[in-house]
Amino acid sequence: MLKKIFLSCLVTCIIASCATSPTGRRQLMILPAAQVDSMGIEAFSSIKKETPLSKNKTTNTFVSCVANAVLNAIDTGDEPWEIVVFEDEALNAFALPGRKIGVYTGILKAANNQDRLAAVIGHEIAHVTAQHGNERVSQQFAVQQGLTLIQAASRPESQTGQLLLGLLGVGAQVGILLPYGRIQESEADIVGLEYMAKAGFNPNESIGLWQEMDKLSKGKQPEFLSTHPSHDTRIQNLSEHMVKALALQAGARAAGKRPNCRL
C-alpha cells in the first residue's frame, strides 16, 4: 500500500515538474533550485579542499577576465560568481549550481587564447543556466529513492556522493543517464556559443578549441562510452549554429563589447 502511495506521489511530482530548456527541450525538474544550489556549493567546497589552487597571478587574472566578460554579457542575476583556477593538468573545466566556476590549468593547453577559453566557460555556464544539474539529479531521483542523493550532498567522498558530483557536472557518468548527458552536452554547446558571442568573443574559435582538444586527447573514450559527444560531432553542431553566433558577435562589437584578456 505504501509503495503504491509513493509511486502515485512520484508520478504526480514528475507531471508537475516539467520544465523547458533554452532550446525548447522538455526537462524533468523535481528538486527546488535552492536545494540544487546547496549541493553545488557543497561539491565545490569539497573540490577546493582536494585540488590545489593555482597561485599564478597571470593565469588567475586571465581566467577571471574571460569568465567575467561572459557573465556580464548574459543575465545571471545580481549575485557574484566564484571563479577558481585549479592547478591540475586535466583537460577540464566546470560550472556548478550555486554560481561556481572551476577551470583546470590543463585546459589552457587547448583554450590557449581568450576566445577559446570563452567557448569553454560559456559552455559550462550554459549547463548551469539550463539547469542540467537539477535535471540529472531529478532523473536519478525518479529512478531511485532520492533521499540518499540528498544526504550525499554532505558526504561527497562516499560512493553516492561521487555519483552526485557526476550528476552535477563534475566528471562523466556512464550508465542509465548516458543519453541525457549527450543531449545536455550538445545543448550547452549551442547555448554556450551564443553566450561567448554576446560577450564579443570570436565564436569561430570554438571550432579551433575542439580541433585542439582532439589533438590533445587521442586515445580517450570513444563517443559511445562517453557522456560527451565526439569532437567531430561537436564541431559539426557548432558549425550549424555559427551564422547566428557571428550575428550576435557583430551586435556585441557594435555595442562596444571588445574583450581584451591576455594569457
C-alpha positions in Angstrom: 0.0 0.0 0.0 2.8 2.4 1.0 4.6 1.6 -2.3 1.5 2.4 -4.3 1.2 5.7 -2.5 4.9 6.5 -3.1 4.6 5.7 -6.8 1.4 7.8 -7.1 3.1 10.8 -5.4 6.2 10.3 -7.6 4.1 10.3 -10.8 2.2 13.4 -9.7 5.5 15.1 -8.8 7.0 14.2 -12.2 4.0 15.5 -14.1 4.0 18.8 -12.2 7.8 19.2 -12.5 8.2 19.5 -16.3 10.2 22.5 -17.5 11.6 23.7 -20.8 15.3 24.1 -21.6 16.7 27.1 -23.5 16.5 25.2 -26.8 12.8 24.1 -26.2 13.5 20.6 -24.9 11.3 19.3 -22.1 13.0 18.7 -18.8 12.2 16.9 -15.6 12.8 19.2 -12.5 11.9 17.6 -9.2 14.2 19.3 -6.7 13.9 23.0 -5.7 16.6 25.2 -7.2 17.8 26.2 -3.8 18.4 22.6 -2.9 20.5 22.0 -6.1 22.4 25.2 -5.4 23.3 23.9 -2.0 24.5 20.7 -3.5 26.7 22.6 -6.0 28.2 24.8 -3.2 29.0 21.8 -1.1 30.5 19.9 -4.1 32.7 23.0 -5.0 33.9 23.3 -1.4 34.9 19.6 -1.4 36.8 20.1 -4.7 38.7 23.1 -3.4 39.8 21.1 -0.4 41.1 18.2 -2.5 42.6 20.0 -5.5 45.4 22.6 -5.3 44.6 26.1 -6.3 46.7 27.9 -8.9 48.9 30.7 -7.4 49.8 32.0 -10.8 48.6 35.6 -10.9 48.7 35.9 -14.7 46.6 32.7 -15.1 44.1 33.7 -12.5 43.7 37.2 -14.0 43.2 35.8 -17.5 40.6 33.2 -16.4 38.7 35.8 -14.4 38.8 38.3 -17.2 37.2 35.9 -19.7 34.7 34.5 -17.2 33.5 37.9 -16.1 33.2 39.1 -19.7 30.9 36.2 -20.5 28.9 36.6 -17.3 28.5 40.3 -17.8 27.0 39.7 -21.3 24.2 37.5 -20.0 21.6 37.8 -17.3 22.6 35.5 -14.4 21.2 37.7 -11.6 23.0 40.1 -9.2 24.8 37.6 -7.0 28.5 37.3 -7.9 30.0 34.0 -9.2 33.1 32.4 -7.6 35.8 31.7 -10.1 38.6 29.4 -9.2 41.6 28.1 -11.1 42.9 24.6 -10.1 46.5 23.6 -10.6 45.7 20.3 -12.4 46.8 19.0 -15.8 43.3 17.6 -16.6 41.7 19.0 -19.8 38.7 20.1 -17.8 36.5 23.0 -16.6 33.1 23.0 -15.0 30.4 25.3 -13.5 28.1 24.3 -10.7 24.7 25.4 -9.4 25.3 27.9 -6.7 27.3 30.2 -9.1 30.6 28.4 -9.1 33.1 28.1 -11.9 36.2 25.9 -11.9 39.0 25.9 -14.5 41.9 23.4 -14.5 45.2 24.8 -15.8 45.4 21.8 -18.1 42.5 23.1 -20.2 44.7 26.1 -21.1 46.7 23.9 -23.4 43.7 23.8 -25.7 42.0 27.0 -24.6 45.1 29.0 -25.3 43.5 32.3 -26.2 40.6 34.3 -24.8 38.1 33.2 -27.4 38.8 29.5 -26.9 38.6 29.9 -23.1 35.3 31.8 -23.6 33.9 28.9 -25.5 34.8 26.6 -22.6 33.4 28.8 -20.0 30.3 29.7 -22.0 29.6 26.0 -22.4 30.0 25.3 -18.7 27.8 28.3 -17.6 25.2 27.1 -20.1 25.0 23.8 -18.1 24.0 25.8 -15.0 21.6 28.3 -16.7 19.9 25.4 -18.4 19.6 23.6 -15.1 21.2 20.4 -16.3 22.4 19.6 -12.8 18.9 19.7 -11.5 17.7 17.7 -14.4 20.2 14.9 -13.9 19.6 14.7 -10.2 15.9 14.7 -10.8 16.3 11.9 -13.3 18.2 9.9 -10.8 15.7 10.8 -8.1 12.9 9.4 -10.3 14.9 6.1 -10.9 15.8 5.6 -7.2 14.5 6.8 -3.9 16.1 10.3 -3.8 16.8 10.5 -0.1 20.2 9.0 -0.4 21.2 11.6 -3.0 20.1 14.5 -0.8 22.1 13.0 2.1 25.1 12.6 -0.1 25.4 16.3 -0.6 27.2 16.5 2.8 29.3 13.3 2.1 30.8 13.9 -1.4 33.6 11.3 -0.6 31.1 8.5 -0.5 30.1 6.4 -3.5 26.7 8.1 -3.7 28.4 11.4 -3.2 30.7 10.7 -6.2 27.6 9.9 -8.2 26.1 13.2 -7.1 29.2 15.1 -8.3 28.8 13.4 -11.7 25.2 14.3 -11.9 26.0 18.0 -11.1 28.6 18.0 -13.9 31.9 17.1 -12.3 33.1 14.0 -14.1 31.5 11.7 -16.5 29.0 9.0 -15.5 28.5 6.0 -17.8 25.1 4.3 -17.2 21.4 4.8 -17.4 21.6 8.6 -17.8 24.1 8.5 -20.6 21.8 9.5 -23.4 20.6 12.5 -21.5 24.2 13.5 -20.8 24.9 13.7 -24.6 21.8 15.8 -25.2 22.7 18.2 -22.5 26.3 18.5 -23.7 25.1 19.4 -27.2 22.6 21.9 -25.8 25.4 23.5 -23.7 27.5 23.8 -26.9 24.7 25.7 -28.7 23.8 28.0 -25.7 27.5 28.5 -24.7 28.3 29.5 -28.3 25.7 32.2 -28.1 27.0 33.3 -24.7 30.5 33.8 -25.9 29.3 35.7 -29.0 27.1 38.0 -26.9 30.3 38.9 -24.9 32.1 39.9 -28.2 34.4 36.9 -28.4 35.0 35.2 -31.8 32.7 32.2 -32.0 34.8 30.6 -34.8 37.4 29.9 -32.2 35.1 27.3 -30.6 35.8 25.1 -33.6 39.6 25.7 -33.1 39.2 24.7 -29.5 37.7 21.3 -30.3 40.2 20.7 -33.0 43.0 21.3 -30.5 41.2 19.1 -27.9 41.0 16.3 -30.4 44.8 16.5 -30.9 45.4 16.5 -27.1 43.0 13.7 -26.2 43.9 11.0 -28.6 43.3 7.5 -27.2 40.4 8.7 -24.9 37.0 7.0 -24.7 35.1 6.8 -28.0 31.8 8.6 -28.2 29.5 5.6 -27.4 31.2 5.2 -24.0 31.2 8.9 -23.1 28.6 11.4 -21.9 30.4 13.9 -24.2 29.8 13.9 -28.0 32.8 13.2 -30.1 34.9 16.2 -31.1 33.8 15.8 -34.8 30.1 15.8 -33.6 30.7 18.9 -31.6 32.4 20.7 -34.5 29.5 19.9 -36.8 27.0 21.1 -34.2 28.8 24.3 -33.7 29.2 24.9 -37.4 25.5 24.6 -37.9 24.9 27.4 -35.5 27.7 29.7 -36.5 25.8 32.1 -38.6 23.6 33.2 -35.7 26.6 33.3 -33.4 28.5 35.6 -35.7 25.5 37.9 -35.9 25.4 38.0 -32.1 29.1 38.8 -32.0 28.7 41.6 -34.5 25.9 43.1 -32.4 28.1 42.9 -29.3 31.0 44.5 -31.0 28.8 47.3 -32.3 27.7 47.8 -28.6 31.3 48.3 -27.6 31.9 44.8 -26.2 35.5 44.1 -27.2 37.1 41.8 -24.6 40.9 42.0 -24.2 42.0 39.2 -21.9 45.6 38.0 -22.3 47.4 35.0 -21.0 
